[in-house]
Structure formats: C-alpha cells, structure tokens
Amino acid sequence: MRLVVLALAAAAILTACGDGNAAPPADKKAPKLGACRVLDPKDVAKPSDSTKAVPCSDDHTAETFAVGDLPDDFEDVDYDDQDLGAWAYKTCSKQFQDFLGADDSLVMRTVVSWAWFRPSEAAWDEGARWYRCDVVGGGEQSREYVDLPTSAKGLLLGRPDDHWMVCAEGETVAGSVKVPCTQSHNWRAVTTISLGDAKDPYPGDRLSEVTTRDFCSKSVGAWLSYPVDYDFGYTWFHQAEWDAGNRRSVCWAKTDQ
C-alpha cells in the first residue's frame, strides 16, 4: 500500500520557483501542535501548506501530531534536498505509531497515513527550518480523505474499527483505490511481513517480491481458515522505500464484498 508516508519520504519534492516575495511572518515559525485542517490529496502532494486551521470539533481530515525544528545539518541544504525526506520518514513515522497507538504492522494496514510539511520556499530562503507531521484520513491512492475524530490520538488502540482499516476496490490490488473497510471493496489488507532489520542491506527486487509472495500465500490462507481455493495479493516496495526506512510488505485477502 503505498501510503503517502513512503512517497513523500522516498523522493525529493520539487516546487515551482518562488516569486521573490518575502515569506509571511507566520510561515517562519513552527505551526501549532494539535491543529486540525481540511486537507485533500492535492494539498498533501505539496511540500508546504498554508491551509488555515479549523476547530477540531468541526469536520477535518488532518491533525498535526508533531512539530519542531529541523536538525542543524539541514541549515544550509537546498529546499528539495533528498535527505530531508529520509529524515522526515524516520521522525514522523515513529511519532505516528506512538500517536495512534499502533505497531509498524498495523500502521501499514490502516486507511490513515501521514504527511509532512516544511516552510514555504520563501520562508526557507529566509532561514526557516521547521517541520510539521499531520495524520491524514487517507493514503496515496485515496481519491478523497475521510473525516477524522475530534482527535486521532489512540485511534488504533485495541481492536480498531473497520472504518480505520484499509481495503481496496478493484480487480487487482495494484493500482486499486484504497478505501475504508466499511465501504464496498474486493480486497482487505490482513497481514504484513518484515523483510529485514533496520541495518540490513536491501535484498533486491526479485528476492523481496518472491519472499513477500510466498509468505502472503500462506498467511492469507491461514487468515481465511485454509479454504480449498482463495485469492491473495501483495504489495512490496523497492530500494527507495527501503532506504527511507520501510521494511514491510503487505498481504491482501480477496473478499466477497
């Protein structure tokens, strides 16, 4: 499931050149922790965001769960430096798990994901060096985001409701639209597999895919209580995501819904 998490972490995000105007004062300092906003996939695809906050009691699709200053190492780097994405993945993903109350397997199977933002390019040129991590009600392949509760803190503690678990609508998992499991779907993300430890080198595309396929075949069969015939799918990632910190693939079971 390529959550927006990995897409933003694995690649540098290029932006159009600024118009030379000075950055607004509000863009020079870190945003407010706990602020809620109404964001959509187009907003999340941008490296910076100036959307106004709304009361968290109102409808919203994003909540800021981490803010802070970037390390001094990034003081003199370019706005689209690739190391920024890798740093954001490690920083936001850990705090994302803690905020939701989930382990690294469960966060791969939830419909919610996270996005990170930096200052505008104008503010960056003026020395602003902060980051903002938002939980958002969808992932990379979501057509639209679902509304979040007043606070998403602890959202995945215990046994999460299907409203927050990820399913897919389409003939195959690849390229299908990811939806909450309360909506009509053909596939459900049921398990994950770890392909290595943090310090392990990337095992290569072929081994990653074969290992994922073989594990998912057995794992999905067990999840379905070993039927005679069943369909399964799997999502595995490449070296860019591995380098960013992801070590897991996702197993999907074909459903009748």
C-alpha positions as CSV (number, residue, x, y, z in Angstrom):
1,M,0.0,0.0,0.0
2,R,2.0,3.0,-0.8
3,L,0.8,5.2,1.8
4,V,1.6,8.9,1.3
5,V,4.1,8.2,4.0
6,L,6.5,6.4,1.7
7,A,6.0,8.5,-1.4
8,L,6.9,11.7,0.5
9,A,9.8,10.0,2.3
10,A,11.4,8.3,-0.6
11,A,11.6,11.1,-3.1
12,A,12.5,14.8,-3.1
13,I,9.6,17.1,-3.8
14,L,10.2,19.7,-6.4
15,T,8.4,23.0,-6.3
16,A,8.0,25.9,-8.7
17,C,10.3,28.8,-8.3
18,G,9.2,31.5,-5.8
19,D,8.0,34.9,-6.9
20,G,10.7,36.7,-4.8
21,N,8.2,38.0,-2.3
22,A,9.1,37.8,1.4
23,A,7.5,35.0,3.4
24,P,4.6,35.8,5.7
25,P,5.7,36.1,9.3
26,A,3.5,33.1,10.3
27,D,5.4,30.9,7.9
28,K,8.7,31.5,9.6
29,K,7.8,29.8,12.8
30,A,6.7,26.2,13.5
31,P,2.9,25.6,13.3
32,K,0.8,24.8,16.3
33,L,0.8,21.2,17.6
34,G,-2.7,19.6,17.6
35,A,-4.1,21.9,15.0
36,C,-6.7,20.5,12.6
37,R,-7.2,21.2,9.0
38,V,-9.3,20.2,6.0
39,L,-6.7,18.8,3.5
40,D,-7.1,16.8,0.4
41,P,-4.7,14.7,-1.7
42,K,-3.6,17.8,-3.7
43,D,-2.7,19.6,-0.5
44,V,-0.6,16.6,0.7
45,A,1.3,16.4,-2.5
46,K,2.8,19.8,-1.9
47,P,6.0,20.3,0.2
48,S,4.4,23.2,2.2
49,D,0.9,24.0,3.4
50,S,-0.7,27.3,4.5
51,T,-4.2,25.9,4.9
52,K,-5.9,27.7,7.9
53,A,-6.6,25.6,10.9
54,V,-10.2,24.8,11.9
55,P,-11.7,23.8,15.3
56,C,-11.0,20.1,15.8
57,S,-14.7,19.7,16.8
58,D,-15.6,20.6,13.1
59,D,-15.2,18.3,10.2
60,H,-11.5,17.9,9.3
61,T,-9.2,15.4,7.5
62,A,-5.9,16.2,9.1
63,E,-4.4,16.8,12.6
64,T,-0.9,17.9,13.4
65,F,0.8,15.4,15.7
66,A,4.4,16.5,15.6
67,V,6.2,19.8,15.0
68,G,9.7,21.0,15.7
69,D,12.9,22.5,14.3
70,L,14.9,20.6,11.7
71,P,18.4,19.4,12.8
72,D,21.3,21.8,12.3
73,D,22.5,19.5,9.5
74,F,19.8,20.9,7.3
75,E,20.6,24.6,7.9
76,D,22.5,25.0,4.6
77,V,20.8,22.4,2.3
78,D,18.7,23.0,-0.7
79,Y,14.9,23.2,-0.3
80,D,14.4,19.9,-2.2
81,D,17.4,18.0,-0.6
82,Q,16.6,14.3,-0.7
83,D,17.9,13.7,2.8
84,L,15.0,15.7,4.1
85,G,12.6,13.1,3.0
86,A,14.5,10.3,4.7
87,W,14.8,12.2,7.9
88,A,11.1,13.0,7.9
89,Y,10.2,9.4,7.4
90,K,12.2,8.2,10.4
91,T,11.0,11.1,12.5
92,C,7.3,11.2,11.6
93,S,6.7,7.5,11.2
94,K,7.8,6.7,14.8
95,Q,5.7,9.5,16.3
96,F,2.8,8.5,14.0
97,Q,2.8,5.0,15.6
98,D,3.0,6.3,19.1
99,F,0.2,8.9,18.4
100,L,-2.2,6.3,17.0
101,G,-1.2,3.5,19.5
102,A,-0.2,1.0,16.8
103,D,2.8,-1.1,15.9
104,D,4.6,-0.9,12.5
105,S,2.5,-3.8,11.1
106,L,-0.9,-2.2,12.0
107,V,0.0,1.2,10.6
108,M,0.6,-0.4,7.2
109,R,-3.0,-1.7,7.2
110,T,-4.8,1.4,8.2
111,V,-6.6,3.8,5.9
112,V,-5.0,6.8,7.6
113,S,-1.5,7.8,6.9
114,W,0.8,10.8,7.5
115,A,2.2,13.7,5.5
116,W,5.0,16.1,6.4
117,F,5.4,19.8,5.5
118,R,8.3,22.2,5.7
119,P,8.2,26.1,5.4
120,S,7.3,27.7,2.1
121,E,10.3,28.2,-0.2
122,A,10.3,31.9,0.5
123,A,10.5,31.3,4.3
124,W,13.1,28.6,3.7
125,D,15.3,31.1,1.9
126,E,14.9,33.4,4.9
127,G,16.2,30.8,7.2
128,A,13.0,29.0,8.5
129,R,13.8,25.3,9.3
130,W,10.8,23.6,10.9
131,Y,8.8,20.5,10.1
132,R,5.2,19.5,10.6
133,C,3.7,16.0,10.6
134,D,0.0,15.5,10.1
135,V,-2.1,12.4,10.3
136,V,-4.5,12.4,7.3
137,G,-7.6,10.4,6.6
138,G,-6.3,8.6,3.5
139,G,-3.3,7.4,1.6
140,E,-1.5,7.9,-1.7
141,Q,-4.2,6.2,-3.8
142,S,-7.2,7.6,-2.0
143,R,-9.5,9.7,-4.2
144,E,-10.6,11.7,-1.1
145,Y,-9.9,11.7,2.6
146,V,-12.3,10.6,5.3
147,D,-13.0,12.8,8.3
148,L,-11.0,12.2,11.5
149,P,-12.4,12.2,15.0
150,T,-12.0,15.2,17.2
151,S,-8.6,13.8,18.0
152,A,-6.9,10.8,16.3
153,K,-4.7,10.2,19.4
154,G,-5.0,6.5,20.3
155,L,-7.2,5.8,17.2
156,L,-5.7,2.3,16.7
157,L,-5.5,1.1,20.3
158,G,-7.1,-2.2,21.0
159,R,-9.1,-3.6,18.0
160,P,-9.6,-0.8,15.5
161,D,-12.9,-0.3,13.9
162,D,-13.2,-1.2,10.2
163,H,-13.7,2.4,9.4
164,W,-10.0,2.9,10.0
165,M,-8.7,-0.2,8.3
166,V,-7.6,-0.2,4.7
167,C,-9.3,-2.2,1.9
168,A,-9.1,-1.9,-1.9
169,E,-11.7,-1.7,-4.6
170,G,-10.6,-3.1,-7.9
171,E,-9.9,-6.3,-9.9
172,T,-6.3,-6.4,-8.6
173,V,-4.6,-4.8,-5.6
174,A,-2.1,-3.0,-7.8
175,G,-3.4,0.4,-8.7
176,S,-6.8,-0.1,-7.0
177,V,-8.5,2.6,-5.0
178,K,-7.8,2.3,-1.3
179,V,-10.9,2.7,0.9
180,P,-12.0,2.2,4.5
181,C,-13.2,-1.4,5.0
182,T,-16.7,-0.1,5.8
183,Q,-17.1,0.7,2.1
184,S,-17.6,-1.7,-0.8
185,H,-14.3,-3.5,-1.5
186,N,-12.7,-6.5,-3.1
187,W,-9.5,-6.8,-1.0
188,R,-8.6,-6.4,2.6
189,A,-5.1,-5.8,4.0
190,V,-4.8,-8.6,6.6
191,T,-1.1,-9.2,7.5
192,T,2.4,-7.8,6.8
193,I,5.9,-9.3,6.6
194,S,9.1,-7.8,7.7
195,L,11.9,-8.4,5.1
196,G,14.8,-7.3,7.3
197,D,16.1,-5.3,10.2
198,A,17.0,-1.7,10.3
199,K,20.7,-2.2,9.4
200,D,20.2,-4.8,6.8
201,P,21.1,-4.0,3.1
202,Y,18.3,-4.1,0.6
203,P,17.7,-7.7,-0.5
204,G,16.9,-6.8,-4.1
205,D,13.7,-6.6,-6.1
206,R,13.4,-10.2,-7.0
207,L,14.1,-11.6,-3.5
208,S,11.8,-9.0,-1.9
209,E,8.9,-9.9,-4.3
210,V,9.3,-13.7,-4.0
211,T,9.7,-13.7,-0.2
212,T,6.6,-11.5,0.0
213,R,4.6,-13.7,-2.4
214,D,5.4,-16.9,-0.6
215,F,4.7,-15.6,2.8
216,C,1.4,-13.9,1.8
217,S,0.2,-17.1,0.1
218,K,0.5,-19.0,3.4
219,S,-0.5,-16.1,5.7
220,V,-3.7,-15.2,3.8
221,G,-4.7,-18.9,3.6
222,A,-4.4,-19.1,7.4
223,W,-6.3,-15.9,7.8
224,L,-9.1,-17.3,5.7
225,S,-9.1,-20.6,7.7
226,Y,-7.5,-22.6,4.9
227,P,-10.2,-22.8,2.2
228,V,-9.6,-25.0,-0.8
229,D,-9.4,-22.1,-3.2
230,Y,-8.6,-18.5,-2.4
231,D,-7.1,-15.4,-4.0
232,F,-4.5,-13.3,-2.4
233,G,-2.5,-10.2,-3.3
234,Y,0.6,-8.5,-2.0
235,T,2.3,-5.1,-2.0
236,W,6.0,-4.9,-1.8
237,F,8.4,-1.9,-2.0
238,H,11.6,-1.1,-3.7
239,Q,15.0,0.2,-2.7
240,A,13.9,3.8,-2.4
241,E,11.4,2.9,0.3
242,W,13.9,0.6,1.9
243,D,16.5,3.4,2.1
244,A,13.8,5.6,3.6
245,G,13.2,3.0,6.4
246,N,10.4,0.8,5.3
247,R,11.0,-3.0,5.9
248,R,7.5,-4.4,5.4
249,S,5.3,-5.8,2.7
250,V,1.5,-6.1,2.9
251,C,-0.6,-9.2,2.3
252,W,-4.2,-8.8,0.9
253,A,-7.1,-11.3,1.0
254,K,-9.7,-11.4,-1.7
255,T,-13.2,-10.8,-0.2
256,D,-16.8,-11.1,-1.4
257,Q,-17.8,-7.6,-0.6
